[in-house]
């Protein structure tokens, strides 16, 4: 009986050690996280000075950030990453004079 108990205990500990080894552990799924308005070079090239706010919204959508104190400025942001690692950062800042697009400032950061 003690020999059977010892053999069972050793076998159980061996199986636990194999099950807990890093190579046999299942990997966790890390999803791709995209945040903000999708911005690419083609979309930015469709913008030009003289467009109305309505036309800009048709191309880029509703701005992610609308500052109530600066109604003449719209900010669009886009971020793409996996888990906590950011792969891309893109932003476009549009300045309006009244209802007309006056200035476009864009930056695309591919890491």
DRENNU-113355 format. One record per residue (C-alpha): residue number from 1; residue in one letter; x, y, z. Coordinates in pm, 1 decimal, padded with zeros to 6 digits. Layout:
BEGIN
+-----+---------+----------+----------+----------+
| num | residuo |        x |        y |        z |
+-----+---------+----------+----------+----------+
| NUM |       A |        X |        Y |        Z |
...
+-----+---------+----------+----------+----------+
This chain:
BEGIN
+-----+---------+----------+----------+----------+
| num | residuo |        x |        y |        z |
+-----+---------+----------+----------+----------+
|   1 |       X |  00000.0 |  00000.0 |  00000.0 |
|   2 |       X |  00273.7 |  00259.1 |  00085.7 |
|   3 |       X |  00447.5 |  00175.5 | -00244.5 |
|   4 |       X |  00124.0 |  00238.4 | -00438.4 |
|   5 |       X |  00064.9 |  00567.1 | -00253.7 |
|   6 |       X |  00421.9 |  00681.8 | -00323.4 |
|   7 |       X |  00393.7 |  00589.3 | -00693.1 |
|   8 |       X |  00058.3 |  00767.6 | -00724.1 |
|   9 |       X |  00191.9 |  01080.5 | -00550.3 |
|  10 |       X |  00502.1 |  01096.8 | -00769.6 |
|  11 |       X |  00292.7 |  01042.7 | -01083.7 |
|  12 |       X |  00050.3 |  01314.1 | -00976.2 |
|  13 |       X |  00331.7 |  01561.5 | -00906.2 |
|  14 |       X |  00489.1 |  01479.4 | -01243.4 |
|  15 |       X |  00160.8 |  01543.2 | -01424.6 |
|  16 |       X |  00112.1 |  01872.7 | -01238.6 |
|  17 |       X |  00466.4 |  01980.7 | -01329.2 |
|  18 |       X |  00406.5 |  01900.1 | -01696.1 |
|  19 |       X |  00068.9 |  02077.6 | -01693.6 |
|  20 |       X |  00215.0 |  02390.7 | -01535.1 |
|  21 |       X |  00516.2 |  02420.8 | -01762.7 |
|  22 |       X |  00520.8 |  02734.5 | -01973.6 |
|  23 |       X |  00541.6 |  02553.6 | -02306.9 |
|  24 |       X |  00219.2 |  02363.7 | -02251.2 |
|  25 |       X |  00024.1 |  02657.6 | -02109.8 |
|  26 |       X | -00229.3 |  02796.2 | -02354.8 |
|  27 |       X | -00143.1 |  03145.0 | -02476.1 |
|  28 |       X | -00386.5 |  03425.5 | -02413.0 |
|  29 |       X | -00558.8 |  03593.0 | -02703.5 |
|  30 |       X | -00458.6 |  03959.1 | -02729.0 |
|  31 |       X | -00703.9 |  04143.1 | -02954.1 |
|  32 |       X | -00620.6 |  04426.1 | -03190.0 |
|  33 |       X | -00759.6 |  04749.4 | -03047.3 |
|  34 |       X | -00851.3 |  05034.1 | -03279.3 |
|  35 |       X | -00971.1 |  05359.8 | -03131.5 |
|  36 |       X | -01096.9 |  05682.3 | -03283.4 |
|  37 |       X | -01176.1 |  05781.1 | -03640.5 |
|  38 |       X | -00987.9 |  05581.2 | -03904.7 |
|  39 |       X | -00748.2 |  05819.9 | -04080.0 |
|  40 |       X | -00526.4 |  05736.5 | -04375.7 |
|  41 |       X | -00337.7 |  05933.4 | -04638.3 |
|  42 |       X | -00615.1 |  05884.3 | -04897.2 |
|  43 |       X | -00875.9 |  06031.7 | -04661.8 |
|  44 |       X | -00655.0 |  06328.6 | -04577.7 |
|  45 |       X | -00593.6 |  06391.0 | -04948.9 |
|  46 |       X | -00970.7 |  06434.8 | -04997.1 |
|  47 |       X | -00967.3 |  06737.6 | -04765.6 |
|  48 |       X | -00892.0 |  07082.3 | -04901.6 |
|  49 |       X | -00930.2 |  07441.1 | -04791.0 |
|  50 |       X | -01270.3 |  07588.3 | -04868.5 |
|  51 |       X | -01474.5 |  07280.7 | -04770.6 |
|  52 |       X | -01772.5 |  07332.6 | -04539.6 |
|  53 |       X | -01802.8 |  07157.8 | -04202.0 |
|  54 |       X | -02074.4 |  06935.9 | -04348.3 |
|  55 |       X | -01845.3 |  06827.1 | -04633.8 |
|  56 |       X | -01563.1 |  06752.0 | -04388.8 |
|  57 |       X | -01798.5 |  06540.1 | -04177.5 |
|  58 |       X | -01898.0 |  06349.9 | -04490.9 |
|  59 |       X | -01530.4 |  06258.9 | -04552.0 |
|  60 |       X | -01401.0 |  06202.4 | -04195.5 |
|  61 |       X | -01713.8 |  06155.4 | -03985.6 |
|  62 |       X | -01792.6 |  06329.8 | -03660.2 |
|  63 |       X | -01477.4 |  06455.9 | -03484.8 |
|  64 |       X | -01366.7 |  06256.2 | -03184.2 |
|  65 |       X | -01306.2 |  06570.6 | -02979.3 |
|  66 |       X | -01518.1 |  06883.4 | -03004.2 |
|  67 |       X | -01396.9 |  07154.2 | -02771.9 |
|  68 |       X | -01687.7 |  07374.5 | -02661.5 |
|  69 |       X | -01445.8 |  07664.5 | -02613.5 |
|  70 |       X | -01291.6 |  07636.4 | -02961.9 |
|  71 |       X | -01575.6 |  07566.0 | -03205.4 |
|  72 |       X | -01344.1 |  07651.8 | -03495.5 |
|  73 |       X | -01113.1 |  07354.7 | -03426.2 |
|  74 |       X | -01187.2 |  06985.3 | -03485.7 |
|  75 |       X | -00952.5 |  06708.6 | -03374.8 |
|  76 |       X | -00953.8 |  06357.7 | -03518.8 |
|  77 |       X | -00744.7 |  06079.6 | -03361.7 |
|  78 |       X | -00680.0 |  05717.6 | -03452.7 |
|  79 |       X | -00477.5 |  05461.4 | -03261.3 |
|  80 |       X | -00408.3 |  05099.1 | -03351.8 |
|  81 |       X | -00241.0 |  04849.5 | -03124.1 |
|  82 |       X | -00231.1 |  04504.5 | -02968.8 |
|  83 |       X | -00280.5 |  04488.3 | -02594.9 |
|  84 |       X | -00076.8 |  04769.3 | -02442.4 |
|  85 |       X |  00155.6 |  04809.8 | -02743.6 |
|  86 |       X |  00064.7 |  05095.2 | -02978.0 |
|  87 |       X |  00145.4 |  05026.0 | -03344.8 |
|  88 |       X |  00010.7 |  05345.4 | -03502.6 |
|  89 |       X | -00084.7 |  05694.3 | -03390.5 |
|  90 |       X | -00256.1 |  05927.5 | -03634.6 |
|  91 |       X | -00412.3 |  06268.0 | -03582.7 |
|  92 |       X | -00565.8 |  06544.6 | -03789.2 |
|  93 |       X | -00644.5 |  06890.7 | -03658.9 |
|  94 |       X | -00873.0 |  07105.1 | -03872.9 |
|  95 |       X | -00919.4 |  07478.2 | -03827.0 |
|  96 |       X | -01224.4 |  07656.0 | -03961.1 |
|  97 |       X | -01299.1 |  08018.7 | -04033.8 |
|  98 |       X | -01670.6 |  08028.3 | -03970.4 |
|  99 |       X | -01809.3 |  07727.3 | -04159.8 |
| 100 |       X | -01518.3 |  07703.8 | -04407.8 |
| 101 |       X | -01209.0 |  07480.4 | -04366.2 |
| 102 |       X | -00906.3 |  07707.3 | -04332.9 |
| 103 |       X | -00609.4 |  07490.5 | -04221.9 |
| 104 |       X | -00522.8 |  07116.6 | -04211.1 |
| 105 |       X | -00254.6 |  06980.7 | -03977.4 |
| 106 |       X | -00198.7 |  06603.2 | -03991.0 |
| 107 |       X |  00051.8 |  06358.7 | -03848.7 |
| 108 |       X |  00084.0 |  05987.0 | -03903.2 |
| 109 |       X |  00319.4 |  05788.5 | -03679.8 |
| 110 |       X |  00386.4 |  05427.7 | -03787.6 |
| 111 |       X |  00594.8 |  05246.5 | -03527.9 |
+-----+---------+----------+----------+----------+
